[in-house]
């Protein structure tokens, strides 16, 4: 079986979250600019925003990739329910 093209689903999933992504990137830039004046606060902001960006990319990727993988693997509805429950808990 051919693997589905995931480019456009990924692109649309990321595009819907673009405003939030932009706010986080602006926050990272501001934390970097103000690092010399407020090093501890900037460090916390950089850590928090980096973790938000990481979870954003992982959650969007798994949200698009996982259903295609499950459907291609022939899982049943009960197994699919467990996979998404675990994804929700981890996310």
Order of alpha helices (4+ residues) and beta strands (2+ residues): alpha-alpha-alpha-alpha
